[in-house]
Amino acid sequence: MIWKFLLTAAMVLAAFFFIRQRLRGPGRPPADGAPRPALLPAGAVRLVAAGTFAIMLLGCGWYLYRGWALGNQAVEVQVVNANTGAITHYQAHRRDVKGRVVRTLDGREIRLADVERMILTREGQDF
């Protein structure tokens, strides 16, 4: 997984240096010594960068909030025994349902056997 981050960082750095080099143009200054005009004013570039950063922060905040809100959502867990057909109902937070282990709202830890199946529904919702 770390290699994905390193590869992405390397690509961003390469793009940054490539664009920076292209914006500079040829390495020698103009013959008359006058500075070349900028493509964009410095204020516009800073404004675009600040706007992009603000949008990224808002997006990250929204993503974290939605993950927290969905994790706190109460769900009804139905454990069905495949041999007998018996159904047992439990309530749990969505974040507390992991694989074959469920931690209920009252703190009990339920481990499903091989012959049991789990059905998740939202709290108070019948299908």
Secondary structure as UniProt FT lines:
FT   HELIX           2..24
FT   TURN            31..32
FT   HELIX           42..71
FT   STRAND          74..81
FT   TURN            82..84
FT   STRAND          87..98
FT   TURN            99..100
FT   STRAND          101..104
FT   TURN            105..106
FT   STRAND          109..111
FT   TURN            114..115
FT   STRAND          116..122
FT   TURN            123..124
//
